Amino acid sequence: MRIAAALAGVLVAGAGFAEEAAPSAGPQVTGYGWINPAYLSFDDGQQTKSLLVDNHNSTGRVGLWANWAFDAAATLKFNFETNLGVRASNQVTMTTTPEAWAWDTQDLRALQLVYQAGFGVLSAGQGNMATNYIAEYDFSGTDVAGYSGYGGLAGGFAFRNSDGTLSDVTIKSVFNNLQLSRFWRLRYDTPEVNGFTASVAYGTDMLERSNTNRYYDAALRYAKTAGDFKIGAGVGYNVTQLEIGGSTENLMGSVSVLHQPTGLNGTLAAGSVMDGGSYCYLKAGWIGDLVALGKTAFAVEYFQSTDIGVSEGGGRSWGILVDQALPHRIDAYAGYRSYDLTQTGESYMTAASYVIGARWVF
């Protein structure tokens, strides 16, 4: 009922937009989607678990856009997008295995109206907060295998204590890029000026009844091609106002640069919790023409966090990633990561994961 009521509110807002002008023609509808099956294996230092999953780095999904053009400068859009409900790589733990298929409301990624005009873009409904993806600029061509959002791949797995017991410290809690995700929100984006775009948003979680927090964020993005270099960067700030009282504040950002003639690229992401804790993510890569089938991308990565997910401690991870583009919009990929966690008064085993998969975009 909460979703239905909120959707009704979005539709009323859309009707308000429509009162200003009538569209020149019926909507143009475009569908999209992909599937992304993968084989994931995680070794916590004592036990190994391997299984087929939907790679949550780029979850299998379907969606559509319906666009109404009012004039050359104004467009109203409706967007629906949902995960397929296949067992996601971020939901698996050493002790639990979700069902192979079980769709629920949390798989709803987008249900929004977007009004674009000279003043910018106004979005209402389920969709991206302003800081979503702000720490994930990545031109390496290997982001399906791995990027700064470590929680997507093996985030549910926990570190194992040196005495052999499982801890309650998970990969996603230690290697966290601090950005907000998708909520039922109102968002505004300014027009692009010399490559810069600013965004602000306010949201709540309509899909998880137990989550009554409120979310606020703002971000500044930059996208430019300067000569042979493709550049993308962003910085963001978000606040989570907790229903139990108090709040958390985070600052995060990223930059990625690709030298297009050589395929050499570099990525940096960093962030901090305003009352303590920080992280830094580095990636270096190369994209080239090794085979006639399509582009080949290699990258190495390193993630270091301090006082995130644990107090008086930190995590370190390194990885090797590869992606091979194939005909018919298919990417085959593989990745390996090693994870270490240190904490005063505690001792943990080194963990590792690898993934092999393929994404088909249709």
TORLUM-899780 format. One record per residue (C-alpha): residue in three letters; z, x, y negated. Coordinates in nm, 2 decimals, m for minus. Each point is the difference from the previous one (the first is absolute). Layout:
REM residues N
- pavex | Z | X | Y
- ala | Z | X | Y
...
***
This chain:
REM residues 362
- pavex | Z | X | Y
- met | 0.00 | 0.00 | 0.00
- arg | 0.08 | 0.29 | m0.24
- ile | m0.36 | 0.13 | 0.05
- ala | m0.16 | m0.34 | m0.04
- ala | 0.19 | m0.06 | m0.32
- ala | m0.08 | 0.34 | m0.14
- leu | m0.37 | m0.05 | 0.09
- ala | 0.00 | m0.33 | m0.18
- gly | 0.13 | 0.18 | m0.31
- val | m0.28 | 0.26 | 0.03
- leu | m0.26 | m0.28 | 0.03
- val | 0.14 | m0.17 | m0.31
- ala | m0.03 | 0.32 | m0.19
- gly | m0.36 | 0.03 | 0.11
- ala | m0.07 | m0.35 | m0.12
- gly | 0.14 | 0.11 | m0.34
- phe | m0.25 | 0.28 | m0.01
- ala | m0.28 | m0.24 | 0.10
- glu | 0.08 | m0.23 | m0.29
- glu | m0.11 | 0.27 | m0.24
- ala | m0.36 | 0.01 | 0.13
- ala | m0.20 | m0.13 | 0.29
- pro | m0.16 | 0.24 | 0.24
- ser | m0.38 | 0.04 | m0.04
- ala | m0.05 | m0.04 | 0.38
- gly | 0.18 | m0.06 | 0.33
- pro | 0.21 | 0.28 | 0.14
- gln | m0.15 | 0.31 | 0.16
- val | 0.20 | 0.06 | 0.32
- thr | 0.02 | 0.34 | 0.17
- gly | 0.18 | 0.07 | 0.33
- tyr | 0.12 | 0.33 | 0.12
- gly | 0.23 | 0.16 | 0.26
- trp | 0.04 | 0.27 | 0.26
- ile | 0.18 | 0.08 | 0.32
- asn | 0.19 | 0.33 | 0.06
- pro | 0.12 | 0.05 | 0.35
- ala | 0.18 | 0.32 | 0.07
- tyr | 0.20 | 0.19 | 0.27
- leu | 0.33 | 0.11 | m0.14
- ser | 0.25 | 0.24 | 0.17
- phe | 0.34 | 0.10 | m0.14
- asp | 0.23 | 0.26 | 0.15
- asp | 0.35 | 0.00 | m0.15
- gly | 0.10 | 0.33 | 0.18
- gln | 0.13 | m0.16 | 0.31
- gln | m0.21 | m0.31 | 0.07
- thr | m0.37 | m0.08 | m0.05
- lys | m0.15 | m0.34 | m0.06
- ser | m0.38 | m0.06 | 0.00
- leu | m0.19 | m0.33 | m0.05
- leu | m0.29 | m0.18 | m0.16
- val | 0.06 | m0.13 | m0.35
- asp | m0.17 | m0.12 | m0.31
- asn | 0.01 | 0.30 | m0.24
- his | 0.21 | m0.13 | m0.30
- asn | m0.14 | 0.28 | m0.22
- ser | m0.30 | m0.24 | m0.03
- thr | 0.11 | m0.31 | 0.19
- gly | m0.27 | m0.22 | 0.16
- arg | m0.07 | m0.30 | m0.22
- val | m0.23 | m0.27 | m0.12
- gly | m0.04 | m0.14 | m0.35
- leu | m0.23 | m0.16 | m0.25
- trp | m0.06 | m0.01 | m0.37
- ala | m0.14 | m0.30 | m0.18
- asn | m0.12 | 0.07 | m0.35
- trp | m0.08 | m0.25 | m0.28
- ala | m0.18 | 0.15 | m0.30
- phe | 0.08 | m0.19 | m0.33
- asp | m0.22 | 0.23 | m0.21
- ala | m0.09 | 0.37 | m0.02
- ala | 0.36 | 0.09 | m0.09
- ala | 0.22 | m0.24 | 0.20
- thr | 0.04 | m0.04 | 0.38
- leu | 0.25 | m0.20 | 0.21
- lys | 0.05 | 0.13 | 0.35
- phe | 0.19 | m0.12 | 0.31
- asn | 0.10 | 0.25 | 0.26
- phe | 0.14 | m0.06 | 0.35
- glu | 0.08 | 0.28 | 0.24
- thr | 0.20 | 0.02 | 0.31
- asn | 0.09 | 0.26 | 0.27
- leu | m0.13 | m0.09 | 0.34
- gly | 0.35 | m0.01 | 0.15
- val | m0.06 | 0.27 | 0.25
- arg | 0.30 | 0.22 | 0.09
- ala | 0.02 | 0.24 | m0.30
- ser | 0.08 | 0.37 | 0.03
- asn | 0.28 | m0.02 | m0.26
- gln | 0.19 | m0.27 | 0.21
- val | 0.04 | 0.20 | 0.32
- thr | 0.33 | 0.18 | 0.08
- met | 0.12 | 0.20 | 0.30
- thr | 0.20 | m0.29 | 0.12
- thr | m0.22 | m0.30 | m0.10
- thr | m0.36 | m0.09 | 0.05
- pro | m0.13 | m0.30 | m0.20
- glu | m0.23 | m0.24 | 0.17
- ala | m0.37 | 0.10 | 0.01
- trp | m0.09 | m0.30 | m0.23
- ala | 0.24 | m0.20 | m0.20
- trp | m0.11 | m0.12 | m0.35
- asp | 0.26 | m0.11 | m0.25
- thr | 0.02 | m0.06 | m0.37
- gln | 0.08 | 0.36 | m0.07
- asp | m0.36 | 0.08 | 0.11
- leu | m0.13 | m0.18 | m0.31
- arg | m0.12 | 0.27 | m0.23
- ala | m0.16 | m0.19 | m0.29
- leu | m0.01 | m0.36 | m0.12
- gln | m0.08 | 0.03 | m0.37
- leu | m0.19 | m0.11 | m0.30
- val | m0.15 | 0.27 | m0.22
- tyr | m0.13 | m0.07 | m0.35
- gln | m0.20 | 0.28 | m0.16
- ala | m0.11 | m0.01 | m0.37
- gly | m0.02 | 0.21 | m0.30
- phe | 0.38 | 0.03 | m0.03
- gly | 0.03 | 0.15 | 0.35
- val | 0.09 | m0.14 | 0.34
- leu | 0.27 | m0.26 | 0.08
- ser | 0.10 | m0.05 | 0.37
- ala | 0.23 | m0.26 | 0.14
- gly | 0.12 | m0.04 | 0.36
- gln | 0.05 | 0.22 | 0.30
- gly | m0.15 | 0.34 | m0.06
- asn | 0.05 | 0.36 | m0.11
- met | 0.28 | 0.09 | m0.24
- ala | m0.09 | 0.24 | m0.28
- thr | 0.13 | 0.31 | 0.18
- asn | m0.16 | m0.08 | 0.34
- tyr | m0.24 | 0.29 | 0.09
- ile | 0.12 | 0.20 | m0.31
- ala | 0.13 | 0.28 | 0.21
- glu | m0.30 | m0.01 | 0.24
- tyr | m0.30 | 0.14 | m0.19
- asp | m0.17 | 0.19 | 0.28
- phe | m0.37 | 0.12 | 0.00
- ser | 0.04 | 0.20 | 0.32
- gly | m0.19 | m0.25 | 0.21
- thr | 0.29 | 0.02 | 0.26
- asp | 0.23 | m0.27 | m0.14
- val | m0.05 | m0.23 | 0.30
- ala | 0.15 | 0.27 | 0.22
- gly | 0.28 | 0.08 | m0.26
- tyr | 0.09 | 0.00 | m0.37
- ser | 0.32 | 0.00 | m0.21
- gly | 0.11 | m0.34 | 0.14
- tyr | 0.16 | 0.14 | 0.32
- gly | 0.16 | m0.33 | 0.09
- gly | m0.33 | m0.16 | 0.10
- leu | m0.06 | 0.21 | 0.31
- ala | 0.32 | 0.07 | 0.19
- gly | 0.25 | m0.12 | m0.26
- gly | 0.22 | m0.21 | 0.23
- phe | 0.09 | 0.29 | 0.23
- ala | 0.34 | 0.16 | m0.05
- phe | 0.11 | 0.36 | 0.01
- arg | 0.21 | 0.10 | 0.31
- asn | 0.33 | 0.18 | m0.05
- ser | 0.04 | 0.34 | 0.16
- asp | 0.25 | m0.16 | 0.25
- gly | m0.28 | m0.22 | 0.14
- thr | 0.10 | m0.33 | m0.17
- leu | m0.24 | m0.18 | m0.23
- ser | 0.09 | 0.00 | m0.37
- asp | m0.06 | m0.29 | m0.24
- val | m0.21 | 0.22 | m0.23
- thr | m0.36 | m0.09 | 0.03
- ile | m0.32 | 0.18 | m0.10
- lys | m0.09 | m0.26 | m0.27
- ser | 0.35 | 0.03 | m0.16
- val | m0.03 | 0.38 | m0.04
- phe | m0.37 | 0.04 | m0.08
- asn | m0.02 | m0.28 | m0.26
- asn | m0.24 | 0.02 | m0.29
- leu | 0.21 | m0.25 | m0.20
- gln | m0.28 | m0.23 | m0.12
- leu | 0.03 | m0.38 | 0.03
- ser | m0.23 | m0.19 | 0.24
- arg | m0.12 | m0.37 | m0.02
- phe | 0.20 | m0.29 | m0.12
- trp | m0.04 | m0.34 | m0.15
- arg | m0.05 | 0.12 | m0.36
- leu | m0.15 | m0.04 | m0.34
- arg | m0.20 | 0.31 | m0.10
- tyr | m0.19 | 0.11 | m0.31
- asp | m0.25 | 0.29 | m0.02
- thr | m0.14 | 0.12 | m0.33
- pro | m0.37 | 0.07 | m0.05
- glu | m0.12 | 0.35 | 0.10
- val | 0.00 | 0.24 | m0.30
- asn | m0.15 | 0.35 | 0.06
- gly | 0.10 | m0.02 | 0.36
- phe | 0.35 | m0.12 | m0.06
- thr | 0.15 | m0.34 | 0.12
- ala | 0.35 | m0.12 | m0.04
- ser | 0.17 | m0.27 | 0.22
- val | 0.33 | m0.19 | 0.00
- ala | 0.13 | m0.25 | 0.26
- tyr | 0.30 | m0.22 | 0.09
- gly | 0.04 | m0.13 | 0.35
- thr | 0.22 | m0.15 | 0.28
- asp | m0.04 | 0.00 | 0.37
- met | m0.11 | m0.35 | 0.10
- leu | m0.08 | 0.10 | 0.36
- glu | 0.34 | 0.13 | 0.11
- arg | 0.27 | m0.26 | m0.06
- ser | 0.29 | 0.24 | 0.03
- asn | m0.14 | 0.22 | m0.28
- thr | 0.11 | m0.14 | m0.34
- asn | m0.05 | 0.31 | m0.20
- arg | m0.21 | 0.01 | m0.31
- tyr | m0.25 | 0.27 | m0.08
- tyr | m0.14 | 0.14 | m0.33
- asp | m0.25 | 0.28 | m0.04
- ala | m0.25 | 0.17 | m0.23
- ala | m0.27 | 0.25 | 0.06
- leu | m0.27 | 0.21 | m0.17
- arg | m0.31 | 0.10 | 0.18
- tyr | m0.29 | 0.24 | m0.07
- ala | m0.34 | 0.02 | 0.17
- lys | m0.28 | 0.23 | m0.12
- thr | m0.29 | 0.20 | 0.12
- ala | m0.02 | 0.32 | m0.21
- gly | m0.31 | 0.20 | 0.10
- asp | 0.03 | 0.09 | 0.37
- phe | 0.36 | m0.12 | 0.02
- lys | 0.13 | m0.34 | 0.10
- ile | 0.35 | m0.06 | m0.14
- gly | 0.25 | m0.27 | 0.07
- ala | 0.36 | m0.01 | m0.12
- gly | 0.29 | m0.24 | m0.07
- val | 0.36 | m0.02 | m0.09
- gly | 0.23 | m0.29 | 0.05
- tyr | 0.36 | m0.13 | m0.05
- asn | 0.16 | m0.28 | 0.19
- val | 0.34 | m0.18 | 0.01
- thr | 0.14 | m0.20 | 0.28
- gln | 0.27 | m0.24 | m0.12
- leu | 0.23 | m0.06 | 0.30
- glu | 0.13 | m0.35 | 0.06
- ile | 0.33 | 0.15 | 0.10
- gly | 0.03 | 0.17 | m0.33
- gly | m0.13 | 0.32 | m0.15
- ser | m0.35 | 0.14 | 0.01
- thr | m0.21 | 0.30 | 0.11
- glu | m0.25 | 0.18 | m0.22
- asn | m0.28 | 0.23 | 0.12
- leu | m0.26 | 0.21 | m0.17
- met | m0.31 | 0.11 | 0.20
- gly | m0.36 | 0.11 | m0.04
- ser | m0.29 | 0.19 | 0.15
- val | m0.32 | 0.18 | m0.08
- ser | m0.30 | 0.09 | 0.21
- val | m0.31 | 0.21 | m0.09
- leu | m0.32 | 0.04 | 0.20
- his | m0.26 | 0.26 | m0.08
- gln | m0.30 | m0.20 | 0.12
- pro | m0.26 | 0.28 | 0.06
- thr | 0.23 | 0.20 | 0.23
- gly | 0.22 | m0.28 | 0.13
- leu | 0.32 | 0.19 | m0.07
- asn | 0.28 | m0.22 | m0.11
- gly | 0.37 | 0.00 | m0.08
- thr | 0.27 | m0.27 | m0.03
- leu | 0.35 | 0.00 | m0.15
- ala | 0.25 | m0.29 | 0.01
- ala | 0.36 | 0.02 | m0.12
- gly | 0.28 | m0.23 | m0.10
- ser | 0.37 | m0.04 | m0.06
- val | 0.28 | m0.25 | 0.04
- met | 0.15 | m0.02 | m0.35
- asp | 0.36 | 0.04 | 0.12
- gly | m0.09 | 0.28 | 0.24
- gly | m0.26 | 0.10 | 0.27
- ser | m0.35 | 0.12 | m0.03
- tyr | m0.31 | 0.09 | 0.20
- cys | m0.33 | 0.19 | m0.02
- tyr | m0.31 | m0.04 | 0.21
- leu | m0.29 | 0.25 | 0.01
- lys | m0.34 | m0.03 | 0.17
- ala | m0.30 | 0.24 | 0.00
- gly | m0.33 | m0.09 | 0.17
- trp | m0.37 | 0.04 | 0.04
- ile | m0.28 | m0.25 | 0.05
- gly | m0.33 | 0.12 | 0.13
- asp | m0.31 | m0.06 | 0.22
- leu | 0.08 | 0.15 | 0.33
- val | m0.20 | m0.26 | 0.20
- ala | m0.28 | m0.24 | m0.08
- leu | 0.20 | m0.31 | 0.09
- gly | 0.19 | 0.01 | m0.33
- lys | 0.26 | 0.19 | m0.22
- thr | 0.27 | 0.20 | 0.17
- ala | 0.34 | 0.03 | m0.18
- phe | 0.28 | 0.24 | 0.08
- ala | 0.34 | 0.03 | m0.17
- val | 0.34 | 0.15 | 0.03
- glu | 0.31 | m0.16 | m0.16
- tyr | 0.37 | 0.07 | m0.08
- phe | 0.27 | m0.24 | m0.10
- gln | 0.35 | 0.10 | m0.12
- ser | 0.27 | m0.24 | m0.10
- thr | 0.36 | 0.05 | m0.12
- asp | 0.28 | m0.26 | 0.01
- ile | m0.24 | m0.28 | 0.08
- gly | 0.10 | m0.20 | 0.31
- val | 0.30 | 0.23 | 0.05
- ser | 0.27 | 0.15 | m0.23
- glu | 0.04 | 0.38 | m0.03
- gly | m0.31 | 0.06 | 0.20
- gly | m0.38 | m0.01 | 0.01
- gly | m0.31 | m0.03 | 0.21
- arg | m0.30 | 0.23 | 0.05
- ser | m0.32 | m0.09 | 0.17
- trp | m0.34 | 0.17 | 0.05
- gly | m0.32 | m0.14 | 0.14
- ile | m0.36 | 0.05 | 0.09
- leu | m0.26 | m0.28 | m0.05
- val | m0.36 | m0.05 | 0.09
- asp | m0.25 | m0.28 | m0.07
- gln | m0.36 | m0.04 | 0.12
- ala | m0.22 | m0.26 | m0.16
- leu | m0.24 | m0.17 | 0.25
- pro | m0.29 | m0.24 | m0.04
- his | 0.07 | m0.38 | m0.04
- arg | 0.30 | 0.06 | m0.24
- ile | 0.22 | 0.16 | 0.27
- asp | 0.25 | 0.28 | m0.05
- ala | 0.15 | 0.19 | 0.29
- tyr | 0.32 | 0.19 | m0.08
- ala | 0.29 | 0.19 | 0.13
- gly | 0.32 | 0.14 | m0.14
- tyr | 0.31 | 0.20 | 0.10
- arg | 0.33 | 0.02 | m0.19
- ser | 0.33 | 0.19 | 0.06
- tyr | 0.32 | m0.13 | m0.16
- asp | 0.33 | 0.18 | m0.07
- leu | 0.32 | m0.14 | m0.15
- thr | 0.30 | 0.20 | m0.12
- gln | 0.33 | m0.14 | m0.13
- thr | 0.34 | 0.14 | m0.07
- gly | 0.23 | m0.06 | 0.30
- glu | m0.29 | m0.14 | 0.22
- ser | m0.26 | 0.16 | 0.23
- tyr | m0.33 | m0.16 | 0.10
- met | m0.28 | 0.08 | 0.24
- thr | m0.35 | 0.08 | m0.12
- ala | m0.23 | m0.30 | 0.05
- ala | m0.38 | m0.02 | 0.02
- ser | m0.28 | m0.26 | 0.02
- tyr | m0.37 | m0.02 | 0.05
- val | m0.25 | m0.27 | m0.05
- ile | m0.36 | m0.05 | 0.12
- gly | m0.20 | m0.30 | m0.12
- ala | m0.31 | m0.15 | m0.15
- arg | m0.04 | m0.25 | m0.29
- trp | m0.31 | m0.23 | m0.01
- val | m0.06 | m0.17 | m0.33
- phe | m0.21 | m0.32 | 0.01
***
